[in-house]
Amino acid sequence: MDTPPRAGLFGLREHLRVPLHVNALALATSAGLTAVLGLVYWAAAARSYTAAEVGTQSALISAMLLVGGMAEVGADSLLIRFLPVAGREGRRLAARLYAIATCAGVVGALVFAFGTSVWAPALRFIRTDHLWLLGFVISTVVACLYAVQDSVLTGARRAPWVPVENGLVSLLKIVLVAIFGTFVGEGGIFGSWNIPTTLAVATVTVLVFTRLLPTQRDEAPQLPPARTLGRYMVGNYVASLFALASINATPLIVINRLGPEEAAHFFVPWAIFNGLQLFATSISYSLIVEAASNEAQMVHLFRRAIVHTLVTLTPIAAAVAFLGPPLLHILGHSYAVGGGPLLRWLAAASIPAVTVPLAITLARLRNRPGQVILVQAAWSALILVGAYVALGETSIEGIGIAVLAGAILLAAVLVATLLRRVLWQRPAA
């Protein structure tokens, strides 16, 4: 009678011995923690602040993440793809990309802040108030480095550190937003979001350069020529700009067209949707790391990643679609009424949308930045154009319908074109 449990345990142990599964599980766990604790965070914020304040601050955070993501200049993709084969050059590669991202973050934050009267009038207070300006610049740089260091941990096969870091950061955010809500004004949301992130960046950066990367110092580097690295970095950076536009510019469209209260109702379902997408992206990152040093098994690893993604994401998306809208009541009745229908459409869209990170991963492994740009640009255009057209004047539900329709259309195209060969090609023995 004991055999089945032992067999099941043995099967689990064998499953976790595969690096693809271990790293994918760690990154997917991180995505899940971020999504769940993010919902708790915004529930705490909604209880302490008005909907208008939540809408303004969530739009400000979206702007910060947008500019911070732009400042990554493709460093995240480059590190995940080439750090596994960088050997003793890995530490130097990471240090250079940290420096580039920091400089780009400062410049990008200043440009955004001084142009808010043009592209984000609701946020122009960060230009007129020196303390807000300083805080926005520092927080943008921190947000940029926070993403870059996760890519370092992933590329160095230290992915299990990622959920630990992100989980602690998310918990501290919840504690701070609850505390700040009692005696800090509207800026308490922005502060509670960025103080834990700043502490994490400082701590993990020290660990990365003193303990994690030096373990590769004796390995011979297998990096391609600098020109290839530059072309790869530029191509993926252009693609990341499209991704950032679709993720972080959409809330800005909502607040500019419908006002801060509707932006608050929109932001939480949109954050949950992007958290679901992060599941698929996380597994694709693990696939890149493993296939980069084992190209002969790429097709086999790719198919395992597809199965892993669908088996993990499908039940979660179904649970979000059925249980998510009622759970929005913890934020307040208006959040459930305004955001519940939108959340159902977005949860359904997350399933066909997994083809986007999978197609981008395949293009990255084949060092084809042009295809990366094409796929991401198509997906971002479908989201932004569909959202703007479907938004209307009174409801945000149309955005969810537009995203689902765009995801189904693009999935059909990708399966028939870029993904067709790898899905039917005979894998290596």
N, C-alpha and C positions, 0 to 999 in steps of 0.2 A: 504493500500500500504506500510505501515511502518512495517508490521509484518515480512516479510522475512529478512530485515536487522537486526531487533531485534533478530530474531531467530538465524541468523548467528552469531551475536555478542554473544548471550547467549551460542551457541555451542562452540565458541572459548573460552569464559570464563570458561566453564565447562572443556574443553580440557586442559586448562592451570592450572586448579586446581589439576590435577593429577601429583604428584611429578615425576613420570617416564617421563612424557612429558616435564615438566618444566626443569629438569636437562638435559634431552636429547637435548632439544632445545638450552639451554645455551651452551652445549659442542659442538653441531653441528655448532652453530653460531661462536664459537671460531675457529673451524676448517675452516669454510668458510672464516672468516676474515684473518686467517693466510695464507690461500692459495692465496686469491686475493691480499692482501697486499704484500705477498711474491713475486708474479709476478711483482708487481710494483717496489719492492726493487731491484730485479735482473735486471729489465729493466734500472733502474737508474744506477746500477753498470756497466751494459754493455755499457751505454753511456759515462761513465767516465773512463773506463779501457779497455785495450785490451782483446781479447778473451783468450789469453794465461794467462793473469793475473787473469781473472775471473775463468778460469779452475783451476789454482793452488789454489786460495783462496777458491773456493767452495769445492775442495777436502780436504783442511785443515779443513774447517768447518765440513765436513762430518766425518773426523777423530775425531774431537773434540766431535761431537755428539755420535759417535760410542763408544769412551772411556767413555764419561759421562754416556751414557746409561748402559754400563757394570757396572759402579760404583754404579748404583741404587740398585744393589744386590737384586732385587725383592721387594724393599720397596714400589714402586708404586702400584703393585698388592695387596700387603698385606694391605696397607692403604685403598684402595677402597673396599676391601672385608670385613675387620674387624673393621675399624674405625666407621662405623655406629652402631656397637653393643659394642664399647669399653667403652662407658659411661665416667666416671670420669678418667679412665685409658687412654683416648685418647691422652691427652696432653703428658703424659710420653711416650707413644708408639711413637708418632710423633717425640719427641725430640731424642729418641734413634736412630731412623732410620735416622734422619738428621745427627747425629754424625757419624754413620757407613758410610753413603754415602759420607760424606766429606773426611774421611780418605781413603776410597776406590778410590775416585776421584784423590787425590794427587798421590797415588801409581800407579794407572793406567796410568795417564798422563806421569809420569816419565818413566815408562816401555815402553810406546809407543814411546816417544821422543827419547830415547837412542837406540831403535831398528829400527828407520826409514830406516837406510841403508839396512835393510833386507826386511821389508814388505812395505815400501813406500819411495823409493829412491827420488822421486820428492819432498818430504817434509823434507829431511834431514837437511834443514837449521834451523829447530827448535831445532836441537841438537847442532849445532855449534854456534848459536847466543844466548847468555844468556838472552837477552831481549825477544826474541821469545820464549825461553823455559819457562821463568817465566809467560809470557802472556798465553801460551798454558795451563800450569798447572792451573792457576787461572780460566781461561775461562772454562776448563773442569769441575772443581768443580761447578762453577756457572751453567753450563748447566745441570749438574746432579740435583742440588737442585731446579732448575727451574721446572723440570719435577716432582720431588717429591712433591713440594708445590702445583702443580695442582692436584695431587692425594689427598692431604690433603683437599683441598677445595671441591673436588668432594665427598670424603668419609664423610665429615662433612655436606653434603647437602648444600654447599655454592657454587654450580656450577655457578650461575649467575656472580660471581666474575671473573671467568676464562676468558670469552670473553672480559671483561673490561680490565683486565690485559694484555692479549695477543694483543688486539687491540692497546692499547697505546704503547706497546713495539714495535710492527710492524711499527707504524707510526713514532716513534722516530728513528728507524733504517733507514727508507727512508730519513728522514731529514738529518741524519748524513752522510749517504753514498753520498748524493748529495753535502754536504759541504766538506767532506773529499776528494772528487774527484778532487777538485780544488787546494788543496795544500798539500795533504798527498799522499805518494807513494802507492805501492801495498798493504801495510798493512792496508790501510784505509777501505777496505772491512771487514777484520777481526775485526778491532776496532769498526766499525759502527754496526756490528752484536752483539758484546759482551757488549758494554757499556750500552745499554738500558736493556739488560738481567740482568746485575749486579745490576742496580738500582732497578729493579723489585723484584729481590730476596731479597734484603735488606729490602725493604718496606713491602712486603707481609709477610715475616717471622715475622716481628714485629707485624703485624696485626693478624697473625695466633695464636701466643702465648700470646697475650694480650687481644684480643677481640673475636676471632672466636671459638677456642677450649674450653676456660673456661666455655662457656655456657652449656657444657655437664657435669660439675663437680658433679652434684647431681644425675646423672643417674648411676644405678648399672651396672657394666661391665658384659658382657655376652661373654667374650672371651674364646676360647677353650684352652686346655692345651698348655704349651710352646712347647712341642714336636710337636703337630699338627701345630702350627704356624711356627715352624722351617721347617717342611717338606713342608708346603705350600709355604713358602718363597723361599726355595731352588729350588723346582720344577718350580716355575714361573720365577725364575732367570735364570735357564738353558734355559727355553723357550725364555726369553727375549734376550739371547745371540744370538739365531738363528734369531730372528726378527731383531736385530741390524745388524747382518751380512748381511742380505738380503737388508736392507735399505741403510746402510752407506758404506758397502764394495763394492757394485756394482759400484759407481762412481770411487772408487780406481782402480777397474779392468779396467774401460774405460780409465782412464788417463794413466795407465801403459802400456796398449796395443795400444791405438790410439793417445795419446798425450793430452796436455792441451786444445787445441782448440776444439777437439771433446768432451772432458769432459765438456766444457762449454755448448755446444749444447745439451748434454745429461742431464745436471743437472736440468735445469728448467722443462722440461717435467716430469722428475723423481720426482721432488719436488711436482708438481701438482698431480701426481698419488698418492703419499703418503698422500697428503692433502685429496684427495677423500677417501682413505682408512680410514683416521682419522674420517670421518663422521660416518662410521659404528662402529669404535672402540669407539667413544664418546657415541653413543647410547647404546652400550653394557656395558659401564661403569655405565651409569645411571641404566641399568637393574640390574647390580650386587648390587648397593647400595640399591635399593628398595626391591629386592628379598631376600637379606641377612637378613632382619628383617621381612620378610613375606613369608616364604618358602611355605606355603600352596597355595599361588597364583602364584608360580613360572611359571607353564606352561602357565597360562593366561597372565602373564606379558611378558613372552618370545615371545608369538605369537604377542602381541601388538608391541613389539620391532622390530620383523621381518617386520611387515607391515610399521611401522614408518621409518625403514631404507630404504626399497625399494621405498616408496613413496617420500622420501627426496632425495635419491641419484640418482635414475634413470634419472629424467629430468636434473639434474646437470651434470651427466656424458655425456648425449646426447649433452648438450650445449657445453661442453668442446670439445667433438669430432668434432663438426661442426664449432665452433667459435674459439676454442683454437689455431689451427695452424695459421690462419690469424692474431690473436692477438700477436703471437710471433714476428711479424714484428716490434713491438715497441722496441724489444731488438736489432733488426738489421736484415737485409735480410738473412744473413748466419744462424741465429738462426732459422728462419722460415723454410728455406730450409732443414737444417740439423735435426731439432727437430720436425717439423710438423708431418711427417708420424709416428714417434715414439709416439707422444702424442695421435694420434687417436687410435692406438692399445692399449695403456695403459688405455685410458678412457673406452674402451669396456671391458677391463679386470677387471675394478673396480666393475662391477656388479656381476659376479660369485664369485669374491673374498670376498664378504661380508659374505660368509659362514664360512670363517676362524675365524674372531672375534666372530661370533655367537657360533661356536662350542667350542672355547676356553672359552667363557663366561659360557656355560653350564657345562663344566668340572670344572671350578673354583667354581661355585655354589655348585657342588656336592663334592667339596674338593678332586678332582682327579688330582693331579699335573702330574701324568704320562701321562694322556691323553692330558693335556696342552702341554707338551713337544713334544709328538708325532705329534700333529696337526701342531704346529709351525715349528718343524724341517722339516716336509714334505713340507710345503709351502716355507720355506727358501731354501731348497735344490732344489726345482723346479725352483725358481728364479735364484739362483746362477749358477747352472749347465746349465740351459737353456740359461742364458745370456752369459756364457763363450763359450758355443758351438756355439750359434747363432751370436755372435758378429762379427765374420769375421775379416777382416783386414781394411775395408774401411767404413762400415756403422753401425750405431747404431739402425737402424729400426728393425733388427732381434731380439733385446732384447724385444721389444714390442710384437712381434709375439710369442716369447717363453713364456712371462708372461701370455698372453691371453690363450694359449694352456694349460699351467700349472694350471691356475685358473679354467678353465672348467673341467679339469680332477679331480682336488681335490674337487671341488664343488659336482660333481657326487658321489664321494666316501663318502663324509661327509653326504650328504642327505640320502644315502642308509645305513649309519651305525650310527654315533653318533647322528645326528639330527632326525633320523627316528621316534624314540619313542616320542619325545617331539612334533613333528609336528602332530602326529596322536593320541597321548594320550588324553583322556577325561579330561579337566581341572576341578579343584575343583570348587564347587558352590560358 
